[in-house]
């Protein structure tokens, strides 16, 4: 590596600077880095061409796919310069593995790397210092990310809209001296939302609603010219349009899936302005539930008499239909709790139930009940006073009560900590 303290030799050099946020850009910290790098280059006899000044404005050091860094590496492969000047190792990368990768690549190409804020890299002690600084930088990145996550959760629990991506039909009003960040209705898009609910409640299918919106030339939530049924469904199922927006519903995780649903008690409810009335919203939910349960697309086999009707006796969630091959070449049919899977937080341990035996038992009881009309009359009279709306309200009340208890516990933990 090039030694920063020995006699200056005319050498072609490149400068690399990076800032990771727009606030740093506004504070002109990237100009201060370049000023220090140019001063060092002039004092040590380096020649810096204008095209060899590489700046990544607003890019995190925890990723390698940075445009200026990619151009620097391409130029190094073309032997366009002999040295690279960087203010400190964490400007090059905040992950130690990425630092080693880039440094070894440049060293293999014969390009010297000089960090202004540390001794030359050909000193073993300096290499150890780079390793320590890389580990500390990665730790700092994780600590900052965790601090931001905790701060965001605290703001969400206080009722503040702490994210920029908001439901279609709303706009985010940033935090100011007048109050916390919140949502307000975008009347032009809200009219589209109301029309979607109206069309669906009148009998149009999801695809028909999407087709009509596309024909009218209305941009989709992603500003695309074409609407898809999935976009319409997401709007119809979002409770934000009746005044309650649930956030913190997903947790990012490593692997191909990327995210998984959190349990409902961990969701955070934000109060936002309503766009549609509750009866219309509930009618659309009821219709969607019936379509999903009894759609011909889901009737893959007639072997499950109780499809979408069975619930787990242990956790009370719905049971799904599964089939497994047997050792004798036949297929076994079962009902399984939908929470008996590794894809959820609290896995249910209820066993599988054989579909043929359960179907036969229920069918036998069903036929016996039909032969006793008095039982049917009694059941109809008992259920006449039950309102679907009240059931939904009771479920929402229970969810809000659990969330309120969780907020109280979190508040107590914060008070205990300080």
C-alpha positions in Angstrom: 0.0 0.0 0.0 1.1 3.6 -0.5 2.6 5.2 2.6 1.2 8.6 3.4 4.3 9.9 5.0 7.1 9.1 2.5 8.4 11.3 -0.3 5.7 12.4 -2.8 5.9 10.7 -6.2 3.8 12.0 -9.1 1.1 9.5 -9.2 -2.4 9.5 -10.7 -5.0 9.4 -8.0 -8.8 9.1 -7.6 -10.8 10.6 -4.8 -13.8 8.8 -3.2 -16.3 10.5 -0.8 -19.6 9.3 0.5 -22.5 10.5 2.7 -25.4 8.3 3.6 -28.3 10.8 4.1 -29.9 13.8 2.5 -29.3 15.8 5.7 -25.6 15.2 5.4 -25.8 16.4 1.8 -27.5 19.6 3.0 -24.8 20.1 5.6 -22.2 19.8 2.8 -20.2 17.2 4.5 -19.3 15.6 1.2 -17.6 18.9 0.2 -15.6 18.9 3.4 -14.4 15.4 2.6 -13.4 16.4 -0.9 -11.7 19.5 0.4 -9.6 17.4 2.7 -8.8 14.9 0.0 -7.7 17.6 -2.5 -5.6 19.2 0.1 -3.8 15.9 0.9 -3.4 15.1 -2.8 -1.8 18.6 -3.5 0.5 18.3 -0.5 1.8 14.8 -1.5 2.1 15.3 -5.2 -0.9 13.4 -6.5 -2.4 14.3 -9.8 -6.3 14.1 -9.7 -8.2 14.4 -13.0 -11.8 15.8 -12.7 -13.3 12.5 -14.0 -11.6 10.6 -11.2 -13.5 12.3 -8.4 -16.2 9.8 -7.3 -19.0 10.9 -4.9 -21.9 8.8 -3.6 -24.5 11.3 -2.3 -27.1 9.7 0.0 -25.9 6.0 -0.2 -25.5 3.8 2.8 -22.2 2.3 3.5 -23.8 -1.0 4.3 -24.4 -1.8 0.6 -21.9 -2.3 -2.2 -24.2 -1.4 -5.2 -23.3 2.3 -5.2 -23.0 4.0 -8.6 -19.8 6.1 -7.8 -18.1 3.1 -6.2 -18.9 0.9 -9.2 -17.5 3.5 -11.5 -14.3 3.7 -9.4 -13.9 -0.1 -9.5 -14.4 -0.1 -13.2 -11.8 2.6 -13.7 -9.4 0.7 -11.5 -9.7 -2.3 -13.7 -8.9 -0.1 -16.7 -5.7 1.1 -14.8 -7.0 4.7 -15.0 -5.2 5.7 -11.8 -2.6 4.4 -9.4 -4.0 5.3 -6.0 -7.3 6.0 -4.3 -7.6 8.6 -1.5 -10.5 8.1 1.1 -11.1 10.0 4.3 -11.6 6.9 6.5 -12.5 3.2 6.1 -16.1 3.7 7.0 -16.5 6.1 4.0 -15.5 3.1 1.8 -17.9 0.7 3.5 -19.5 0.2 6.9 -19.3 -3.6 6.8 -15.9 -5.1 7.4 -16.4 -7.8 4.8 -17.1 -5.2 2.1 -14.0 -3.2 3.1 -11.9 -6.3 2.7 -13.5 -7.2 -0.6 -12.8 -3.7 -2.1 -9.3 -3.4 -0.6 -8.2 -6.8 -1.9 -9.7 -6.1 -5.3 -7.8 -2.7 -5.6 -4.6 -4.2 -4.3 -4.8 -7.0 -6.8 -5.1 -4.4 -9.6 -2.0 -2.5 -8.2 -4.0 0.4 -6.9 -2.8 1.8 -3.6 -5.5 2.9 -1.0 -4.7 5.8 1.3 -7.0 6.6 4.3 -6.3 10.1 5.5 -7.4 9.5 9.1 -5.1 6.5 9.9 -1.5 5.2 9.3 -0.4 3.5 6.0 -2.0 0.1 5.3 1.3 -1.7 4.7 1.9 -1.5 8.5 0.5 -4.6 10.2 -0.7 -2.5 13.1 -2.6 -0.3 10.6 -4.2 -3.3 9.0 -5.3 -4.4 12.5 -6.7 -0.9 13.1 -8.7 -1.1 9.8 -10.2 -4.4 10.9 -11.2 -3.0 14.3 -12.6 0.2 12.7 -14.6 -2.0 10.3 -16.1 -4.0 13.1 -16.9 -0.9 15.1 -18.5 0.8 12.0 -20.7 -2.3 11.4 -21.6 -2.3 15.1 -22.5 1.4 14.9 -24.6 0.8 11.8 -26.6 -1.9 13.6 -27.0 0.3 16.7 -28.2 3.3 14.7 -30.7 1.1 12.8 -32.0 -0.4 16.1 -32.3 3.1 17.6 -34.2 4.3 14.6 -36.5 1.3 14.7 -37.2 1.9 18.4 -37.8 5.6 17.9 -40.1 4.9 14.9 -42.2 2.4 17.0 -42.4 4.9 19.9 -43.7 7.6 17.5 -46.2 5.2 16.0 -47.5 4.3 19.4 -48.0 8.0 20.1 -50.2 8.2 17.1 -47.7 9.8 14.7 -47.4 8.7 11.1 -43.7 7.8 11.1 -43.5 6.4 7.5 -43.6 8.0 4.1 -45.6 5.3 2.2 -49.3 5.9 3.0 -52.5 4.3 1.7 -53.9 5.4 -1.6 -56.2 8.4 -1.1 -54.1 10.1 1.6 -51.1 12.4 1.7 -48.7 12.7 4.6 -48.3 16.0 6.4 -44.7 16.1 7.8 -44.0 17.0 11.5 -43.9 20.7 12.1 -44.2 23.2 15.0 -48.0 22.9 14.6 -48.0 19.2 15.5 -46.9 15.6 14.7 -46.8 14.0 11.3 -50.3 12.9 10.2 -52.4 12.0 7.2 -54.9 14.2 5.4 -57.3 13.1 2.7 -56.3 13.6 -1.0 -59.8 14.5 -2.3 -59.0 13.6 -5.9 -57.8 10.1 -5.0 -60.4 9.7 -2.3 -63.1 10.1 -4.9 -61.6 7.1 -6.7 -61.5 5.1 -3.5 -65.2 5.8 -2.8 -66.0 4.8 -6.4 -64.2 1.5 -6.0 -66.2 0.6 -2.9 -69.4 1.6 -4.6 -68.8 -0.5 -7.7 -67.8 -3.5 -5.7 -70.7 -3.3 -3.3 -73.0 -3.0 -6.4 -71.8 -6.4 -7.7 -68.7 -5.7 -9.9 -65.9 -8.2 -9.6 -62.3 -7.1 -8.8 -61.2 -7.5 -12.4 -64.2 -5.6 -13.7 -63.4 -2.7 -11.3 -59.7 -2.7 -12.4 -60.8 -2.8 -16.0 -63.1 0.1 -15.6 -60.5 2.2 -13.8 -58.0 1.5 -16.6 -60.5 2.4 -19.3 -61.1 5.8 -17.5 -57.4 6.5 -17.6 -57.0 6.8 -13.8 -53.4 6.2 -12.7 -53.0 3.2 -10.3 -51.5 3.6 -6.8 -48.1 3.0 -8.3 -48.7 5.7 -11.0 -49.0 3.0 -13.7 -51.6 3.3 -16.4 -53.1 -0.1 -15.7 -54.9 -1.3 -12.7 -54.8 -4.9 -11.4 -57.3 -6.9 -9.4 -54.7 -7.2 -6.6 -54.5 -3.4 -6.2 -58.3 -3.1 -6.0 -58.4 -5.9 -3.4 -55.8 -4.2 -1.3 -57.8 -1.0 -1.2 -61.1 -2.8 -0.4 -59.5 -4.7 2.5 -57.7 -1.7 4.1 -59.4 -0.6 7.3 -57.7 2.8 7.0 -60.6 3.9 4.8 -63.0 3.7 7.8 -60.6 5.5 10.1 -58.2 2.9 11.5 -54.9 2.2 9.8 -52.9 -0.8 11.1 -49.1 -0.5 10.8 -46.2 -2.7 12.1 -48.0 -5.7 10.6 -45.0 -7.3 9.0 -41.5 -8.2 10.1 -38.6 -8.4 7.7 -36.6 -11.7 7.9 -33.8 -13.2 6.0 -34.7 -15.7 3.3 -36.7 -15.9 0.1 -40.0 -14.7 1.7 -38.5 -11.5 3.0 -41.3 -10.8 5.5 -43.9 -12.5 7.6 -47.0 -11.3 9.4 -46.8 -10.4 13.0 -49.5 -11.5 15.4 -52.5 -9.0 15.6 -51.7 -8.0 19.1 -48.4 -6.5 17.9 -50.1 -4.3 15.2 -50.3 -0.6 15.9 -53.6 1.2 15.1 -53.4 4.8 13.9 -56.5 7.0 13.7 -56.8 8.6 10.3 -59.7 10.5 8.5 -62.3 8.1 7.1 -63.0 8.1 3.4 -65.9 5.5 3.2 -68.7 4.8 5.6 -68.6 1.7 7.9 -71.7 -0.1 6.4 -70.3 0.1 2.9 -66.9 -1.2 4.1 -68.5 -4.1 6.0 -70.7 -5.1 3.0 -67.5 -5.3 0.9 -65.7 -7.4 3.5 -68.7 -9.8 3.7 -68.8 -10.2 0.0 -65.1 -10.7 -0.3 -65.2 -13.4 2.5 -68.0 -15.3 0.8 -66.2 -15.1 -2.6 -63.0 -16.3 -1.1 -64.6 -19.2 0.8 -66.8 -20.5 -2.0 -65.1 -19.4 -5.2 -64.9 -22.2 -7.8 -61.2 -21.5 -8.1 -60.7 -22.9 -4.6 -62.8 -26.1 -5.2 -60.0 -28.2 -6.3 -61.5 -31.4 -5.1 -64.8 -32.6 -3.8 -63.1 -34.7 -1.1 -63.5 -32.1 1.7 -67.2 -31.6 2.7 -66.3 -29.1 5.4 -63.9 -26.9 3.4 -63.7 -23.4 5.0 -66.1 -24.5 7.8 -63.9 -26.3 10.3 -62.1 -24.5 13.2 -59.3 -25.7 15.4 -60.5 -26.7 18.9 -57.2 -25.6 20.5 -56.6 -22.1 19.0 -59.9 -21.4 17.3 -58.3 -20.5 13.9 -59.7 -21.9 10.6 -58.5 -25.3 9.4 -57.2 -25.9 5.9 -57.4 -28.9 3.7 -54.2 -30.9 3.0 -53.4 -34.1 1.3 -50.3 -36.3 1.8 -49.2 -39.4 -0.1 -49.1 -42.7 1.8 -46.5 -45.4 1.7 -48.9 -47.6 -0.3 -49.3 -45.1 -3.1 -52.6 -43.8 -2.0 -53.5 -40.2 -0.9 -54.6 -39.3 2.6 -56.9 -36.3 3.1 -56.8 -34.2 6.3 -58.0 -31.0 8.0 -55.1 -29.1 9.5 -55.0 -25.9 11.6 -53.7 -23.1 9.5 -51.4 -22.1 12.3 -49.7 -25.5 12.5 -46.8 -24.3 10.3 -43.4 -22.8 10.8 -44.4 -19.7 8.9 -46.2 -18.1 11.9 -44.9 -16.9 15.3 -47.1 -19.0 17.6 -47.4 -22.4 16.0 -50.4 -24.5 17.0 -49.6 -28.0 18.0 -53.1 -29.5 17.2 -52.9 -32.7 15.2 -54.3 -33.5 11.8 -57.9 -34.7 11.5 -58.8 -37.3 8.9 -61.2 -35.7 6.4 -63.3 -38.8 5.5 -64.1 -39.7 9.1 -65.0 -36.1 10.1 -67.1 -35.5 7.0 -69.1 -38.7 7.6 -69.7 -37.8 11.2 -70.9 -34.2 10.4 -73.0 -35.4 7.5 -74.7 -38.0 9.7 -75.5 -35.3 12.3 -76.7 -32.9 9.6 -79.1 -35.4 8.2 -80.4 -36.2 11.7 -81.0 -32.5 12.4 -82.9 -32.1 9.1 -85.3 -34.8 10.3 -86.1 -32.7 13.4 -87.7 -29.4 12.2 -88.2 -28.2 15.8 -84.5 -28.0 16.3 -84.1 -25.9 13.1 -86.8 -23.4 14.2 -85.1 -23.0 17.6 -81.7 -22.3 16.0 -83.2 -19.7 13.6 -85.0 -17.9 16.5 -81.8 -17.9 18.6 -79.7 -16.4 15.8 -82.2 -13.8 14.6 -81.0 -11.1 17.0 -77.3 -11.5 16.2 -75.8 -8.7 14.1 -72.8 -9.2 11.9 -71.8 -5.6 12.5 -71.8 -6.1 16.3 -69.6 -9.2 15.9 -67.1 -7.1 13.9 -67.2 -4.3 16.5 -66.7 -6.8 19.4 -63.6 -8.3 17.6 -62.2 -4.8 17.0 -62.8 -3.8 20.6 -60.9 -6.9 21.8 -58.0 -6.1 19.5 -57.9 -2.5 20.6 -58.0 -3.5 24.3 -55.0 -5.8 23.8 -53.1 -3.1 22.0 -53.9 -0.6 24.8 -52.5 -3.0 27.4 -49.4 -3.4 25.3 -48.9 0.3 25.1 -49.3 0.6 28.9 -46.7 -2.1 29.5 -44.3 -0.4 27.1 -44.9 3.0 28.8 -44.2 1.4 32.2 -41.0 -0.2 30.8 -39.8 3.2 29.5 -40.6 4.9 32.9 -38.7 2.1 34.7 -35.7 2.5 32.4 -35.4 6.3 32.9 
